[in-house]
Amino acid sequence: MSVANEPPTAPAPLTIIGTGMAGLGVARGVRNRDAARPITLISADSGDEYSKPLLSSALAKRQAPEALAMRDAVGVAEALDAQLRIHTPVTAIDTASRCLQLGAERLPYGQLVIATGAAPWQPFAVPPALASRVFQINDLDDYRRFRTALDGHGGPARVAIVGAGLVGCEYASDLQASGHRVALVAPEATPLPRLLPPPLGRALGTAFAEAGIDLHLGRRLDAIQDEAETVVLTLDDGAVLAADLVLVATGLRPRTALAAAAGLAVSEAGIQVDRYLATGAADVFALGDVACVDGLSAMYVQPLQASARALAATLTGTPTPVSYGAWPIMVKTPLLPVAALPPREAPARWRIEGEAGDLVALAEDTNGQLLGFALTGRCVRRKVELARAAPPLLG
Ligand SMILES: Cc1cc2nc3c(=O)[nH]c(=O)nc-3n(C[C@H](O)[C@H](O)[C@H](O)COP(=O)(O)OP(=O)(O)OC[C@H]3O[C@@H](n4cnc5c(N)ncnc54)[C@H](O)[C@@H]3O)c2cc1C
């Protein structure tokens, strides 16, 4: 029963740290459901809206970095009717007083969403003299810097990529397709080791080698040095590679430091949240690459979109648990298309069928039950049928 003349309760201001696909997805979802809710977004970067997956396929599509920004920060703030603070790293979260620390400034919040993504992890030091030639690309600002160096080279560049996971393989494919000379170095014996069992990884390696990518698999980097205009990489077998530019793609780690310092539960897999994306602190939530939802870290777009939809409903008064379907990861390697749904636990066996580059690998338990799959070449078209038979990631 409402009391006559009682002033309406003002909706608690919502503050979102991070303007990647996760942070903006929640902001958009909340705004669609509530036109009046005050929303503040805070970003360490430029706040431009862009689709991160497009970064690793832009060269072959002849897209300039400017074409990748769908909206600048002003456009984002207008479209969401929100406050947007850019180039403003949050330095601390105080859950007891419900305040953020932005350098010397304290900013109160009503409800808080942490969507700080994941940061590149680099297992070796780079000499300062190489800073303008060795890159990690994890956002549009990084990509702009890389493209300035690449385009400034004024012709086909020698690019060495360290790391053969999704990011390394996609950039290798994109750079090769746009006429650059690519070397790919990784300690694992085959590309995409976390997505593909070895026979399918070898098929991808063969497609790369046939296209002219210089593969150095099963090799670690021993040294990286500056020699005049050339970056010299020495591998653990003594091989020496000369490159104009180097891309380090050795993995991403959830940015959990803020949450950990605030006393929230974190692990290497991310900030621990439940199916409502709730942390252990009242009115503090997390989603996207930084979050580990009910024990699962899924650092790709479909899970964060589902999380953003569920969290927007929760934040606007309809508590909604998130669930993830059996959503395969599509790898953008046109030289040999790849789709994979990695099994959550190690399978009893991989059943592998097909020939040459057209392969199906089925991850099965001891009863022959499908746990996940990996597909290459023309077999990628079986992804929908197999996803229907596979267990959901978070049912
Ligand atoms: C090259 C590449 C290709 C990919 N391709 C695909 C693909 O094809 N399909 C797919 O599904 N997925 C793909 N992914 C993964 C997908 O892009 C990510 O899962 C997704 O973009 C993560 O979004 P996010 O919002 O969680 O994090 P991010 O986009 O990293 O955003 C994090 C935000 O937090 C901000 N931030 C961080 N720390 C602070 C702080 N202390 N204070 C304030 N702000 C802070 C950052 O500035 C940024 O705005 C790809 C990833 C990469 C790198």
The ligand as an SDF file (V2000), in Angstrom:
LIG
                    3D

 53 58  0  0  0  0  0  0  0  0999 V2000
   41.3550   -9.4100  -30.8540 C   0  0  0  0  0  0  0  0  0  0  0  0
   40.1450  -10.0140  -30.2110 C   0  0  0  0  0  0  0  0  0  0  0  0
   39.1980  -10.6470  -30.9960 C   0  0  0  0  0  0  0  0  0  0  0  0
   38.0740  -11.2010  -30.4130 C   0  0  0  0  0  0  0  0  0  0  0  0
   37.1640  -11.8270  -31.2180 N   0  0  0  0  0  0  0  0  0  0  0  0
   36.0540  -12.3410  -30.6650 C   0  0  0  0  0  0  0  0  0  0  0  0
   35.0500  -12.9500  -31.4690 C   0  0  0  0  0  0  0  0  0  0  0  0
   35.1940  -13.0650  -32.6920 O   0  0  0  0  0  0  0  0  0  0  0  0
   33.9180  -13.4170  -30.8810 N   0  0  0  0  0  0  0  0  0  0  0  0
   33.7290  -13.3110  -29.5330 C   0  0  0  0  0  0  0  0  0  0  0  0
   32.6900  -13.7490  -29.0550 O   0  0  0  0  0  0  0  0  0  0  0  0
   34.6540  -12.7410  -28.7280 N   0  0  0  0  0  0  0  0  0  0  0  0
   35.8010  -12.2500  -29.2480 C   0  0  0  0  0  0  0  0  0  0  0  0
   36.7310  -11.6600  -28.4500 N   0  0  0  0  0  0  0  0  0  0  0  0
   36.4520  -11.5210  -27.0050 C   0  0  0  0  0  0  0  0  0  0  0  0
   35.5210  -10.3270  -26.7380 C   0  0  0  0  0  0  0  0  0  0  0  0
   35.9100   -9.2480  -27.5550 O   0  0  0  0  0  0  0  0  0  0  0  0
   35.5890   -9.9410  -25.2500 C   0  0  0  0  0  0  0  0  0  0  0  0
   35.0690  -11.0360  -24.5300 O   0  0  0  0  0  0  0  0  0  0  0  0
   34.7890   -8.6920  -24.9030 C   0  0  0  0  0  0  0  0  0  0  0  0
   35.0640   -7.6330  -25.7910 O   0  0  0  0  0  0  0  0  0  0  0  0
   35.0860   -8.2690  -23.4530 C   0  0  0  0  0  0  0  0  0  0  0  0
   34.3330   -7.1410  -23.1390 O   0  0  0  0  0  0  0  0  0  0  0  0
   34.3920   -6.4860  -21.6800 P   0  0  0  0  0  0  0  0  0  0  0  0
   33.4410   -5.3370  -21.7180 O   0  0  0  0  0  0  0  0  0  0  0  0
   34.2190   -7.5250  -20.6370 O   0  0  0  0  0  0  0  0  0  0  0  0
   35.8940   -5.9640  -21.5150 O   0  0  0  0  0  0  0  0  0  0  0  0
   36.7000   -4.7870  -22.2610 P   0  0  0  0  0  0  0  0  0  0  0  0
   36.2310   -4.5980  -23.6480 O   0  0  0  0  0  0  0  0  0  0  0  0
   38.1390   -5.1030  -22.0540 O   0  0  0  0  0  0  0  0  0  0  0  0
   36.3320   -3.4690  -21.4770 O   0  0  0  0  0  0  0  0  0  0  0  0
   36.8780   -3.1750  -20.2180 C   0  0  0  0  0  0  0  0  0  0  0  0
   36.5870   -1.7340  -19.8880 C   0  0  0  0  0  0  0  0  0  0  0  0
   36.9970   -1.4910  -18.5360 O   0  0  0  0  0  0  0  0  0  0  0  0
   37.7410   -0.2830  -18.4800 C   0  0  0  0  0  0  0  0  0  0  0  0
   38.5900   -0.3360  -17.2780 N   0  0  0  0  0  0  0  0  0  0  0  0
   39.4610   -1.2950  -16.9100 C   0  0  0  0  0  0  0  0  0  0  0  0
   40.0010   -0.9950  -15.7150 N   0  0  0  0  0  0  0  0  0  0  0  0
   39.4390    0.1820  -15.3160 C   0  0  0  0  0  0  0  0  0  0  0  0
   39.5650    1.0180  -14.1690 C   0  0  0  0  0  0  0  0  0  0  0  0
   40.3770    0.7090  -13.1460 N   0  0  0  0  0  0  0  0  0  0  0  0
   38.8380    2.1490  -14.1120 N   0  0  0  0  0  0  0  0  0  0  0  0
   38.0030    2.4970  -15.1270 C   0  0  0  0  0  0  0  0  0  0  0  0
   37.8300    1.7320  -16.2290 N   0  0  0  0  0  0  0  0  0  0  0  0
   38.5370    0.5970  -16.3170 C   0  0  0  0  0  0  0  0  0  0  0  0
   38.4820   -0.2580  -19.8060 C   0  0  0  0  0  0  0  0  0  0  0  0
   38.9550    1.0440  -20.0960 O   0  0  0  0  0  0  0  0  0  0  0  0
   37.3510   -0.7170  -20.7350 C   0  0  0  0  0  0  0  0  0  0  0  0
   36.4890    0.3580  -21.0300 O   0  0  0  0  0  0  0  0  0  0  0  0
   37.8850  -11.1180  -29.0090 C   0  0  0  0  0  0  0  0  0  0  0  0
   38.8500  -10.4900  -28.2120 C   0  0  0  0  0  0  0  0  0  0  0  0
   39.9760   -9.9360  -28.8020 C   0  0  0  0  0  0  0  0  0  0  0  0
   41.0150   -9.2620  -27.9290 C   0  0  0  0  0  0  0  0  0  0  0  0
  1  2  1  0
  2  3  1  0
  2 52  2  0
  3  4  2  0
  4  5  1  0
  4 50  1  0
  5  6  2  0
  6  7  1  0
  6 13  1  0
  7  8  2  0
  7  9  1  0
  9 10  1  0
 10 11  2  0
 10 12  1  0
 12 13  2  0
 13 14  1  0
 14 15  1  0
 14 50  1  0
 15 16  1  0
 16 17  1  0
 16 18  1  0
 18 19  1  0
 18 20  1  0
 20 21  1  0
 20 22  1  0
 22 23  1  0
 23 24  1  0
 24 25  2  0
 24 26  1  0
 24 27  1  0
 27 28  1  0
 28 29  2  0
 28 30  1  0
 28 31  1  0
 31 32  1  0
 32 33  1  0
 33 34  1  0
 33 48  1  0
 34 35  1  0
 35 36  1  0
 35 46  1  0
 36 37  1  0
 36 45  1  0
 37 38  2  0
 38 39  1  0
 39 40  1  0
 39 45  2  0
 40 41  1  0
 40 42  2  0
 42 43  1  0
 43 44  2  0
 44 45  1  0
 46 47  1  0
 46 48  1  0
 48 49  1  0
 50 51  2  0
 51 52  1  0
 52 53  1  0
M  END
$$$$
